[in-house]
Amino acid sequence: MTDKKALIRAAIEALPGSYVPYSHFHVAAALLCADGSVYTGINIENASYTPTICAERSAFFRAVNEGRREFEAIVICGGKEGVITDYCAPCGVCRQVMREFCDPETFQIILAKSEEEYREFTLKELLPMGFGPENLM
Protein backbone atom coordinates (compact mmCIF):
# COMPACT_ATOMS: atom_id res chain seq x y z
CA MET A 1 0.00 0.00 0.00
CA THR A 2 1.13 3.53 -0.68
CA ASP A 3 2.02 5.74 2.25
CA LYS A 4 -0.92 5.68 4.69
CA LYS A 5 -0.17 9.19 5.87
CA ALA A 6 -0.36 10.52 2.31
CA LEU A 7 -3.71 8.77 1.81
CA ILE A 8 -5.02 10.17 5.09
CA ARG A 9 -3.74 13.63 4.12
CA ALA A 10 -5.60 13.40 0.78
CA ALA A 11 -8.87 12.70 2.60
CA ILE A 12 -8.35 15.48 5.13
CA GLU A 13 -7.50 17.96 2.36
CA ALA A 14 -10.73 17.05 0.51
CA LEU A 15 -12.90 17.61 3.60
CA PRO A 16 -13.61 21.35 3.08
CA GLY A 17 -15.13 20.59 -0.33
CA SER A 18 -18.12 18.81 1.20
CA TYR A 19 -21.50 20.32 0.37
CA VAL A 20 -23.45 19.97 3.61
CA PRO A 21 -25.84 22.92 4.10
CA TYR A 22 -28.30 20.83 6.15
CA SER A 23 -26.38 18.50 8.47
CA HIS A 24 -23.13 20.52 8.52
CA PHE A 25 -21.37 17.15 8.90
CA HIS A 26 -18.49 17.06 6.44
CA VAL A 27 -17.13 13.70 5.25
CA ALA A 28 -14.28 13.01 2.84
CA ALA A 29 -12.72 9.84 1.51
CA ALA A 30 -9.53 8.94 -0.34
CA LEU A 31 -9.70 5.68 -2.29
CA LEU A 32 -6.50 3.85 -3.24
CA CYS A 33 -6.72 1.85 -6.47
CA ALA A 34 -4.57 -1.21 -7.15
CA ASP A 35 -2.60 0.77 -9.75
CA GLY A 36 -1.64 3.36 -7.12
CA SER A 37 -4.01 6.08 -8.27
CA VAL A 38 -6.06 7.88 -5.62
CA TYR A 39 -9.60 9.22 -5.99
CA THR A 40 -11.12 11.52 -3.42
CA GLY A 41 -14.80 11.92 -2.68
CA ILE A 42 -16.92 14.20 -0.54
CA ASN A 43 -20.45 14.02 0.77
CA ILE A 44 -22.94 16.10 -1.17
CA GLU A 45 -26.33 16.78 0.42
CA ASN A 46 -29.65 17.53 -1.21
CA ALA A 47 -32.71 19.23 0.27
CA SER A 48 -34.80 16.09 -0.33
CA TYR A 49 -32.14 13.95 1.44
CA THR A 50 -32.58 10.77 -0.65
CA PRO A 51 -30.37 12.04 -3.52
CA THR A 52 -27.58 12.81 -1.05
CA ILE A 53 -24.36 10.88 -1.74
CA CYS A 54 -21.73 9.87 0.78
CA ALA A 55 -18.03 10.61 0.30
CA GLU A 56 -17.15 6.94 -0.02
CA ARG A 57 -19.60 6.31 -2.85
CA SER A 58 -18.55 9.56 -4.47
CA ALA A 59 -14.93 8.32 -4.57
CA PHE A 60 -15.87 4.83 -5.79
CA PHE A 61 -18.19 6.07 -8.52
CA ARG A 62 -15.61 8.57 -9.72
CA ALA A 63 -12.94 5.85 -9.92
CA VAL A 64 -15.27 3.34 -11.61
CA ASN A 65 -16.33 6.00 -14.09
CA GLU A 66 -12.66 6.29 -15.09
CA GLY A 67 -12.30 2.53 -15.57
CA ARG A 68 -10.85 1.47 -12.22
CA ARG A 69 -12.12 -1.82 -10.82
CA GLU A 70 -9.45 -2.93 -8.33
CA PHE A 71 -9.06 -1.22 -4.98
CA GLU A 72 -6.79 -1.67 -1.96
CA ALA A 73 -7.92 0.79 0.71
CA ILE A 74 -10.04 3.78 1.59
CA VAL A 75 -9.52 6.47 4.22
CA ILE A 76 -12.60 8.12 5.71
CA CYS A 77 -12.67 11.21 7.92
CA GLY A 78 -15.34 13.63 8.94
CA GLY A 79 -16.91 15.82 11.57
CA LYS A 80 -19.47 18.48 12.40
CA GLU A 81 -18.63 21.83 10.77
CA GLY A 82 -15.64 20.08 9.17
CA VAL A 83 -13.84 19.57 12.47
CA ILE A 84 -12.60 16.00 12.96
CA THR A 85 -13.18 14.99 16.59
CA ASP A 86 -13.92 11.26 16.32
CA TYR A 87 -13.74 8.35 13.90
CA CYS A 88 -16.26 8.43 11.05
CA ALA A 89 -17.33 4.95 9.94
CA PRO A 90 -18.98 4.23 6.57
CA CYS A 91 -22.74 3.75 6.45
CA GLY A 92 -24.26 0.42 5.44
CA VAL A 93 -24.93 1.49 1.85
CA CYS A 94 -21.29 2.50 1.40
CA ARG A 95 -20.11 -0.79 2.90
CA GLN A 96 -22.28 -2.61 0.36
CA VAL A 97 -20.81 -0.57 -2.52
CA MET A 98 -17.34 -1.48 -1.27
CA ARG A 99 -18.41 -5.14 -1.24
CA GLU A 100 -19.34 -4.91 -4.92
CA PHE A 101 -15.78 -4.01 -5.92
CA CYS A 102 -13.48 -5.18 -3.12
CA ASP A 103 -12.23 -8.40 -1.59
CA PRO A 104 -13.66 -8.32 1.94
CA GLU A 105 -10.65 -10.23 3.29
CA THR A 106 -8.03 -7.74 2.06
CA PHE A 107 -9.67 -4.35 1.41
CA GLN A 108 -8.60 -1.93 4.14
CA ILE A 109 -10.89 0.70 5.63
CA ILE A 110 -8.94 3.35 7.52
CA LEU A 111 -10.89 5.66 9.82
CA ALA A 112 -8.75 8.70 10.54
CA LYS A 113 -8.73 11.54 13.03
CA SER A 114 -5.30 12.67 11.82
CA GLU A 115 -2.21 11.32 10.07
CA GLU A 116 -1.05 9.94 13.41
CA GLU A 117 -4.37 8.79 14.85
CA TYR A 118 -6.31 6.24 12.83
CA ARG A 119 -7.89 2.78 13.03
CA GLU A 120 -7.78 0.08 10.35
CA PHE A 121 -10.36 -2.58 9.56
CA THR A 122 -10.93 -5.06 6.78
CA LEU A 123 -14.21 -4.80 4.91
CA LYS A 124 -15.14 -8.21 6.32
CA GLU A 125 -14.80 -6.84 9.86
CA LEU A 126 -17.21 -4.00 9.10
CA LEU A 127 -19.53 -6.04 6.86
CA PRO A 128 -19.63 -9.63 8.10
CA MET A 129 -21.54 -12.04 5.86
CA GLY A 130 -21.81 -9.37 3.16
CA PHE A 131 -23.81 -10.00 -0.02
CA GLY A 132 -21.58 -9.93 -3.08
CA PRO A 133 -21.56 -10.68 -6.81
CA GLU A 134 -20.77 -14.34 -6.15
CA ASN A 135 -24.13 -14.72 -4.41
CA LEU A 136 -25.86 -14.14 -7.75
CA MET A 137 -23.94 -16.80 -9.70
MARROFI-115942 format. One record per residue: x, y, z of N, C-alpha, C, O, CB in turn; residue in three letters. Coordinates in steps of 0.05 Angstrom, whole numbers, plus 5000, padded with zeros to 4 digits. Glycine has a CB too. Layout:
BEGIN
XYZXYZXYZXYZXYZALA
...
END
This chain:
BEGIN
501749765000500050005000501850255000503950255012498150005024MET
500950454986502350714986502450825015501150705033500950914967THR
503751025019504051155045501351215057499851375046505751405042ASP
500751095080498251145094497851435101495651545098498050975119LYS
499951565110499751845117498952015093497352205096502351945130LYS
500051955070499352105046496452065039495052255030501152025022ALA
495451815042492651755036490751905056488752015048492151455037LEU
491551895081490052035102490052335096487952475098491151985130ILE
492352445089492552735082490752805059489453015059495452805076ARG
490552635039488852685016485952705024484452885014489152464994ALA
485052535042482352545052481852795068479852935064481652295069ALA
483652865086483353105103483253355085481753535091485653115123ILE
484953365065485053595047482453625031481753845023487453575028GLU
481053405025478553415010476253505027474253595017478053144998ALA
476453475054474253525072472853795068470353805069475253505100LEU
474254015065472854275062471054295037469254465036474854495061PRO
471454115018469754124993466954004997465354034979471153974972GLY
466453885019463853765024461653975021462054205029463653635052SER
459353895010457054065007454953975027453453785022455954074978TYR
454854095050453153995072451554225086451954275109454853855093VAL
449854365070448354585082446254505103445254685117447054745060PRO
445554255105443454175123444554045148443854125170441653975109TYR
446253845146447253705169449753845180450353825204447953415163SER
451253985163453754105170455853905179457853965192453354315193HIS
455453655171457353435178458853365153457853225135455753185189PHE
461353455152463053415129464353135130465153045151465253635128HIS
464453005107465752745105467352745079466452845058463752505106VAL
469852635081471452605057472752325057473052205078473652825056ALA
473352235033474651975030476851985009476652144991472551755022ALA
478851825013480951794993481251494988481851335005483751915003ALA
480751424963480651144954483151074939483851204919478151084937LEU
484650864948487050774935486450544916485350334925489150684956LEU
487050584891486650374871489050194870491250264879486050504843CYS
488749954859490949764857493249864841495549784845489849504845ALA
492650044822494850154805496250394818498050514806493750244778ASP
495550464843496750674858495450944855496151134869499550704849GLY
493450964837492051224835490151254859489251064871490451234808SER
489551514865487951584888485651754878486051944863489551724910VAL
483251694887480851844880479651944906479151784925478751684863TYR
479052204908477852304932474852344926473952364903479052574940THR
473352344948470452384946469552544971470852544991468952124945GLY
467352684968466252844989463252784991462052694971466753154985ILE
462052835014459152805015457853055004458853285007458252765044ASN
455653014990454153224977451253194984449952994975454653224945ILE
450153374999447353365008445453484988446253624970447053505035GLU
442953414992440753514976438453564994438053425014439953304953ASN
436853774988434653855005432653625009431253615030433254094993ALA
432353444990430453224993431752975006430452765007429153154967SER
434252995015435752795029436352535013438652455012434352725053TYR
434452415001434852154987437052184966438651994963432352064974THR
437152394950439352414930442052474941444052484926438552624910PRO
442352514967444852564979446752334974445952104973444552615009THR
449352394970451352184965453552204986454452434992452452194936ILE
454451984996456551975016459252005002459551964978456551715032CYS
461252085017463952125006465151864995466451874974465852235028ALA
464651645009465751395000464651314972466151234955465151175020GLU
462051334969460851264943461751464922462151394899457751254945ARG
461951714929462951914911465751834900466151854876463052194924SER
467451754917470151664909470051414891471351404870471951614933ALA
468551214900468350974884467151024857468250924837466550764899PHE
464951174855463651214830465451374811465451334787460951364834PHE
466951564822468851714806470951534794471651554770470151944823ARG
472051354811474151174802473050974781474350924761475351024825ALA
470750864786469550674768468850804741469250684720466950544780VAL
467951054742467351204718469851234701469651254676466251474725ASN
472251234713474751264698476050994693478350974686476651444713GLU
474550774696475450514689476850344710477650124705477250534667GLY
477050454734478350294756476450094767474050144770479350484778ARG
477449854773475849644784477149494807475949314819475049444762ARG
479649554812481149414833482049624854483349824847483549264822GLU
481449564879481949764900483249624924482849394930479349894909PHE
484949774938486449674961485549774988485449635007489349734957GLU
484850034988484250165014482650415010482650534989486750215030ALA
481350505031479950765032480350885059480350745080476950735025ILE
480851145059481051295084478451465086477551575066483551485086VAL
477251475110474851625114475351805138476251715159472351445118ILE
474552065136474752245158472352435157471152475135477452405159CYS
471652545179469352735179468752845206469752745226466952595168GLY
467053055206466253165231464353405227464353525206468653255247GLY
462953475248461153705248462653955242464754005254459653725275LYS
461554115224462754375215465554325204467154515202462954565239GLU
466154085196468754025183471053975203473353965195469554235165GLY
470353965229472353915249472353625257470353515266471854095275VAL
474653495253474853205259475353175289477453255300477153075243ILE
473453045303473653005332473552705339474352625361471553155347THR
472552545321472252255326472452105300472752225279469452195340ASP
472451845302472551675278469851685264467751695277473351385285TYR
469951675237467551695221467351435204468751405184467551945203CYS
465651255212465350995199463451015175461651185175464450785218ALA
463850845155462050855131459350745138459050565155463250685108PRO
457250855125454550755129454250485116456050385102452450955117CYS
452050355120451550085109451450085079452449895066448949985119GLY
450350295066450150305037453050315026453650185006448450545028VAL
454750485038457450505028459050245032460650165015458950735042CYS
458550105054459849845058458949655036460649495027459149735086ARG
456449665028455449485007456749554980457349374965452449495006GLN
457049804974458449894950461349794950462349694930458350194946VAL
462649814972465349704975465449404969467249304956466549765003MET
463349264979463248974975462948904946463848694938460848864991ARG
461649074930461349024902464049004888464448844869459649244889GLU
465949174896468449204882470949094896473049064884468949484876PHE
470649024922473048964938472948694950470848584957473449174959CYS
475348574954475548324968475248384998476848535009478348184962ASP
473248275011472748345039475048255058475348365079470148215048PRO
476548055049478747955066481148145066482648165085479647685056GLU
481548295044483948455041483548755039485348915046485448365017THR
481148845031480749135028480849265056479549185074477949185014PHE
482449475058482849615083481149875084481150035066485849685087GLN
479749905107478250145113479650285136479850175158475250085119ILE
480650525131482150675150480450915159479851085143484950765139ILE
479750915185478251135196480251315210481651235228476051035217LEU
480451575202482551745211481551995225479652115217484251835188ALA
482952055247482552315261484852505252484452745250482652275292LYS
487152385246489452535236491352345223490852105222490852695260SER
493652445213495652265201496852085222497751865215497852435188GLU
496852155247497951995268495851825283496551625295499352165288GLU
493351905282491351765297489251645278487551795267489951955317GLU
489251385275487451255257487050965265488650855280488451265227TYR
484950845255484250565261483850425234482750535216481750535279ARG
484750175232484450025207482749775211482849645232487249935197GLU
481149725191479349485191479349365163479849505144476449565200PHE
478749105162478148995136475249035130473649085149478948685134THR
474449025105471649045098470048825112467748865121471249035068LEU
471148585114469748365126469148425156467048345166471448105124LYS
470948565169470448635197468048825200466548815219472948765210GLU
467749005181465649205182463049115167460949235171466549465171LEU
463348905151460948795137461148495137461548365117460848905108LEU
460648375161460748075162458447955146456248065145460647975192PRO
458947735133456947595117455747775096453347765091454747485135MET
457347945084456448135063455447985038456247765032458648325055GLY
453648115024452448005000454048114977454248354973449448084997PHE
455247934960456848014938456147894912454247734911459747954944GLY
457547964891456947864864456847564862455247454847458947974844PRO
458447434878458547134877455947014887455346784881460847024893GLU
454347164902451747064912449747044889447646904892450747244934ASN
450247174867448347174845449146984823447746964802448147454834LEU
451246834827452146644806451246364812451846184796455246654804MET
END
